[in-house]
């Protein structure tokens, strides 16, 4: 009896600790172009490696926003970090609010 309680308790505790970190494969949206830039540091905005990273980030975020929220954005119009902010705002917006309200806050690049 005691052994089964220890095993049950251990399984419950491990489930509570590991459960929040589990994701389904269908929820993960991964772009291998971004993983090549992981851990790198850049000399500035004109660094060719940074330009490559920002371009990959823009493409990735535009796809992700379209997939999650149905909002089509041109990756050349916004910076990669603006797209990250746009995604976070879209996550917080009410369902009846239009996305255009949030997009007006961001400068457009060309």
Buried (B, 14 or more C-beta within 10 A) or exposed (E): EEEEEEEEEEEEEEEEEEEEEEEEEEEEEEBEEBEEBEEEEBEEEEBEEBEBBBBBBBBBBBBBBEEEBEBEBEBEBBBBEBBBBBBEBBEEEEEEEEBEEBBEEBEEEE
